[in-house]
Amino acid sequence: MPSARGDDGAGPVARTITGEENQRGCAMIVGNRKEFSEIVEKLGSARRAVVLGCNECVTVCGVGGEREVGVLASELRLLWQKEGRASR
């Protein structure tokens, strides 16, 4: 099943589960956050990144809403400051 992410694989994975795959018999969207180490690996030596979220299904899943975007941005900022590559 295709995922709702870019071809580079960055960002959380969201997919629709069909009625045949769940007990209720209805379609639902499930979102999972990538491991932080995988996100950092994808960003490579970047000094800046745009962290985007959505206020719909990934907010309900707890992986891509406003709160989670803020947490990820803070995690990246702290890591980059520790590594001495923060851009400010």
PLY file of the C-alpha trace (Angstrom):
ply
format ascii 1.0
element vertex 88
property float x
property float y
property float z
element edge 87
property int vertex1
property int vertex2
end_header
0.00 0.00 0.00
1.42 3.45 -0.85
2.39 5.75 1.97
1.73 9.45 2.39
5.34 10.61 2.24
7.86 11.87 -0.25
9.83 9.57 -2.52
12.89 10.10 -0.33
11.09 8.38 2.55
11.42 11.35 4.92
8.75 12.05 7.49
6.15 9.97 9.27
4.48 7.14 7.46
0.70 7.29 7.15
-1.34 4.66 5.41
-4.96 3.66 5.08
-5.96 0.32 6.53
-8.83 -1.25 4.65
-11.87 -2.89 6.21
-10.35 -6.29 5.48
-7.33 -5.43 7.64
-9.13 -4.34 10.80
-11.77 -5.81 13.06
-14.38 -3.09 12.57
-14.54 -3.56 8.81
-14.00 0.13 8.04
-11.07 2.05 6.59
-8.81 3.99 8.96
-5.56 5.91 8.75
-2.58 4.92 10.88
0.49 7.12 11.31
3.86 6.09 12.73
6.79 8.39 13.43
10.16 7.43 12.02
12.97 6.85 14.49
14.84 10.06 15.30
18.10 8.47 14.16
16.56 7.75 10.75
15.35 11.36 10.40
18.83 12.65 11.33
20.40 10.27 8.81
18.09 11.52 6.04
19.00 15.14 6.84
22.72 14.38 6.58
24.90 17.46 7.08
22.04 19.95 6.67
22.17 23.01 8.88
18.48 23.84 8.49
15.28 21.92 7.91
11.59 22.68 7.57
9.45 20.55 9.87
5.83 20.37 8.71
2.83 18.79 10.30
-0.88 18.44 9.74
-3.85 19.03 12.01
-5.80 16.05 10.72
-5.22 12.28 10.93
-1.57 12.36 12.07
-2.58 14.65 14.95
-5.05 12.00 16.13
-2.33 9.34 15.75
0.02 11.54 17.80
2.82 11.58 15.21
2.55 14.75 13.13
0.44 17.42 14.75
1.53 20.81 16.09
2.91 19.35 19.33
4.93 16.64 17.59
6.33 19.13 15.05
7.52 21.31 17.94
9.12 18.35 19.70
10.95 17.20 16.56
12.16 20.74 15.80
13.46 21.04 19.38
15.19 17.67 19.19
16.94 18.67 15.97
17.88 22.11 17.34
19.43 20.55 20.48
21.33 17.94 18.49
22.69 20.51 16.05
23.72 22.86 18.88
25.54 19.97 20.55
27.30 19.19 17.26
28.14 22.87 16.73
26.20 23.24 13.49
23.17 25.17 14.65
22.13 27.91 12.25
21.17 31.10 14.05
0 1
1 2
2 3
3 4
4 5
5 6
6 7
7 8
8 9
9 10
10 11
11 12
12 13
13 14
14 15
15 16
16 17
17 18
18 19
19 20
20 21
21 22
22 23
23 24
24 25
25 26
26 27
27 28
28 29
29 30
30 31
31 32
32 33
33 34
34 35
35 36
36 37
37 38
38 39
39 40
40 41
41 42
42 43
43 44
44 45
45 46
46 47
47 48
48 49
49 50
50 51
51 52
52 53
53 54
54 55
55 56
56 57
57 58
58 59
59 60
60 61
61 62
62 63
63 64
64 65
65 66
66 67
67 68
68 69
69 70
70 71
71 72
72 73
73 74
74 75
75 76
76 77
77 78
78 79
79 80
80 81
81 82
82 83
83 84
84 85
85 86
86 87
